[in-house]
């Protein structure tokens, strides 16, 4: 089953559930290094905040598999970890059959927030996928400023002064003020559409899905949305 769903090089997400409901799940992106059998595969040890995350043997988690057939989800456990050719690897044993998974539908809210972004080149994005690190050439790029039209926990619409090709990956920083604290949230996103804004010459509206975002920061966005909606309902009642 596994070899029919994914192939070497496909992206995965490792989602570790927290014991307390008030804590956000932790998600680590990685990619498939080798497929051993129909219930075992080898992946590169994930990198988070420019640091290698040495996941422990015996760690259980939800595994999300991304392929040309769509996204699949299953239960899994880390059965082994080791270093090979200076690459840190770990083996995953599937505890359930991969099932086709529809992305969670997040509530979307219209709001104006500051965003700045840098497009990846194909080579820069490949380096990011392999190492989880923003390359030096990306660091040298100037950010392009934009403003959100709406946001959700899974994506956003925003406006800027340049047109973007669908399929382009961006590194974005979204500024959110939640309960008096300003958060600068880093997001790697994929552009789905980019069209000119009617009656606003020189501006383009982009629709973007999140590809990589820290689980805690996604929760900040969701909490911000619900807090703003709560304020709107309260003002309507007054």
N, C-alpha and C positions, 0 to 999 in steps of 0.2 A: 504493500500500500504506500509506504513512505516514498519509495523511488518513483512511483507514479505521480506523486503530488509535487515534489520538490527536486532540485538538482543542486550540485555543488556550486557555490557562489551566491545562492539565494539568501536573502535577508531573513533574519529571525528576530523576535523580541522575546526576552525572558522577563516575565512578570511575576514578581515575588509578592505574595499577599501578606499584609501586615496583620498581626494578631488583634490589634485594637481597631474598632470601626472608625475612630476619629483620625487614625493615621492613614496617609495615602499609600497606595501600592507603589512599589519601586519597579521601574522598567529599564532593562538594559538591552540595547541593540547589539547584534552580532551578525555573523554570516556563516553559512555551512562550509566547512573545510573538507569533509569527506562523509560519505554515506556507507556505513559498515554493513547494515542489514535493514530489514523492514521495520525494525524497532530500535535501531541504534544509529546515532550519527555523531560526527566530531565537529566542533565549532571552535572558532577563535575566542579566546577569553576577552570579555568586553572591556571597553575603556570608557570611563565616566569622569567628566571634568578633568580630562587630560591625565587621568591616573588609571592604571590597570586594576580591574576588579577581580580579585582572586576568589571566585566563588568556591565554597567548600563542597567536598564530596558528600553526598547524601542530601544536598539542598533540593527541596521539592518546589515546583513552580508551574505556572501556566506557560505553555510554549505556543507562540504565534508564528506560523510559517507563511512566508509570502512567495508566491510563484505566479507564473503566467496564467494559472488556472484560478487565481484568487487567493484569499486568505483562509488559512486553516488553523484550528485551535485544538490543543490536547493537553493532558497532564504529563509531566515528565519529571525526571530526577537526574542529578549529576552523579554518574557512576564512577568516573575517574577523571584525573587531570594530570597533565604533564607538559614538558617543554620539548619541542622538536624543531630543529634547525632555527633556534633562537625565537621560535613562535610559541607562546603559551596557548595550550589547547585544553579542551575538556570534552569528555564523552557524555552524551545524553542518552538515557534510556526512556523510551516512551512508555507511559503507564496506561494510556488509552489510545484508541484509534483517532487519527486526525479527522476532525469534522469541519465542513465548510462553515465559515463564520462571517456573518454580516457585521460590518462596522457599527459600533454603537452610535445611535442617533442622539447627538447633543443638541440641547436647546440653543437657538441662535438669537442674539440680541443686537439690535441696531445701537451703535455707540461710536463716538469719535475718540480714538486714541492715537497717540504718536507711535509710529513704527519706523525703523530704519533697516535697510537690508543690503546684502551683497550677493549677486548671483555667483554660483559655482561654475567653473569650466568643467568639462567632462573629466579631465585629469584630476582636478582638485576634488571633485566629488568622489571619484574612485579612491583617492588617498584618504578622504574622510571616512568612507565606508570601511576601508581596511584598518585604519588606525584609530578612528574616532577623534581625530585631532584636526582643527582648522589649520590648513597649510600656510606656509610663510607668504606665498603669493596672495592668498585670500586676505591675510592680515594687512597687506600693503594696499588693498583696494579701499577706496573711499565709499562710505555708506551712502545710499540714496534714501532720501526722506520720503515718507508717505503718511497717510492717515487712514485708519480703519473706517469701513462703512458698517460692518457688523462682525461679530466674533462668536465663536462657540468653543467648546472643549476639543473639537476635532478639526477646526479650520477657520478661515476668515475671508472677508472681502476687504480690499484696501485700494486706495487711489494714490497714484504717483504720476510724475511727469515723463515716464518712459514706458514704452510698450515692451511686454515680455512674451517670449515664445512659450506656448503650452509645453509642459514637460521639463522646463528649466527648474533646477533646484536652487533654493536661496538659503542663506543664513540670515535670520531676522532677529531683531531685538524689539520686543513689544513692551511698552511702558504702561504698567497698570498700577493705579493707586487704590489699594484695598485697606479699609479701616485705618486710613491715615498713614500707611506705609507704602512707599514707592518701590515697586518691583520691576526690574529690567529682566524680562524673560527671554532666554535664548531658544530659538526654534529653527529647526531645519525643515523647510517646506517645499512642496512641489506645486508649481503653477498649473492649474487646470484650464483656465480661460483668461484672456486679456483683451479687453475691448475698449474702444474710445468712449469717453463720457459725453453723452448728448448735451448740447448747450454749454459745454465747458471745453473749449478748444485747447489742445495740448495736454490733456489729462486722460489717463487710462485707468479703468477699473479692473482689478485682478481678483480672481478666485483661487485661493490656495488651500491645500490640505496639509495638515501637520504630518511629517514623516518621522521626526525624532523630537521629543519634548520630555523633559524630566517629569515624572509622575506628580511630584509635589507642586511643580509650577503649573501643570495642567489643572490641578485642584484649585490653585489660586485663581486662575481664569474662571473656572466654574463658580467658585464662591463669590467672585466679584460680580458675575452676571446675576446671580440670585440676590445679592445684596442690592444691586442697582434696581432690579425688578421690584424688590420689596419697598424701596424708597418711592418708586413710581406709583405703586398701589396705594401707599400711605398718602401721597400727595393728591391722588385722585379722590380719596375719601374726605379730605379736608375741604 
